[in-house]
Amino acid sequence: MPRPKGNVSEAKVISVNLRSKKIEDRRKFKRFPLELAGRYLLEANLREWKSCSVVNVCREGMGIEVSFREKVEIGSIMQIEIKVPEKKKPVITKGILKWIRELEKINNFLGGVELTKVNSEGKWTLLDYAYGRWAEKV
């Protein structure tokens, strides 16, 4: 196998960029970063709503930050209510937890949720809000 031209750190940067591009290429839709307060309910435990933050959204999913004290499995079904500024009613969604990773803060996690249920108006409200915030920063 031929050695890459340039120094080793340049080769690592190229490798990292290629991996990042592959991950990005797997996404069907652009993700828009945002910060919205919400709350979730695990379908396996319909007793208690817990707070979360929605950190990004796209047409088919969202990223959420949560604080779990109990074990939550990938594949868990979640109901999520999201408070969108200037809207009276929260956007109500349902989805499947597809991945989760622990953050530096103890018991805090970042997870990806594939949306399985959200009405058209709710989806439009979320995407319109997220796009507007993103466009302000670009």
N, C-alpha and C positions, 0 to 999 in steps of 0.2 A: 504494500500500500504506500503510495507516494506521500511524503511529508508536505503539509500545507506550507505555502510561502508565507513569509513574515514571521513574527515571533509567536510564541505559544499563547500569549494573552490574546492576540488578534484571532487566533484559531478558536479559542474558547468563546470569544464574543460572537464569532460567526456561527458556531455550534449552538449557542444559547439563542441567538436570533432565529435560527432555523427551527429550533424546537418551539419557540414562542409563536412563530408563524404557523406551524402545524397545529398547535392548540387553537389559535385564532381561526384557522381554516376550517376546523370542525364545527364552529358555530354557524348556524344557519342565519341568525339575525344579529344585528348590532346590539350590544348592551349599552344602556345609558346609566351612568353613575348618578346616584341621588341619595338622599337621606330622609327617610320617612318613618315616623313612629307607627308601630303596629302592635298587634298581639296575635298569638297563635294558640291553637288547641290541638293536641295530638288526638287522632281518632281512637287510638288505643286507650286513651285516658281522657274521657270526656268530662272530667270534673272541674278542671281549673284552667282559665285563660292565663297566659303568661306573656310578658312584654317581649318585643323584638324590634329590630330596626331593619328596614328594607334598604339595602345598600346599592342595588342596581336592578334594572328591569329590562326585559326584552319581550318580544311577542309571545314566546313560549315558556318563559321562566323568570326567576328572580333570584338574587342573592340576598340572604338574610343573616344578620348577626344576632345571636341568641346567647343566653346564659343558661346552660343545662346543669341541673344538679342530679338528675337521674339519667340513666343510659338511654340514648335515643338511637335507634337503628336506621341505617340507610334503608330506604324503602318505606319508612313511616309515612303515613298519610296525615297531612296537616291542613287544618282550616286556618286561614290567615285573614285578618281584618286590617286594612291599611288606611290610615288617616291621611287624606290629601288636603293640603291647605286650601282654604276658600270653598271647600265642599262640605255640605251638611252631613251627608251620609258617608260612612267608610266604604271602601271598595272591598268586597268580600270575595275571597278566592279559596280554592282548594288545590292541593298539589302533593307531589311525592318528593320526599327528600332524596335527592340523587347522590349527593356527596356531602361530606362534612369534614372540617379540619379545625383543630384546636388553635386558638390564638394565644398570644403571649400572656394575656390576662387570665388568671385561673378561672376555670369553668366557662370561659367565653369561647364561642365557636362561630365559624363562618360556614354557611351551608348553601347549597344550590338546590332550588326547588323547581321542579318541572310542573307547570300549571296544567291541571286536568279540568278545572272548572272555574270560569270567570265569565260573567255576562259581557256582551259586546260593549255596553256603555262603561262598565268598570275597566275593561281593558283599554278602551280609548282614553278614559280619564287618566289612567296611570301613564300610558305612553305619551300622551300629549303633555302632561306635566313634566315627565322626565326629559322629553325632547326640548321643551322650552328652557329648562334649567341648563341642559347641555349646550344649547345654541348660545345662551348668554355668555358662556365661558370660552367659546371658540372664537 
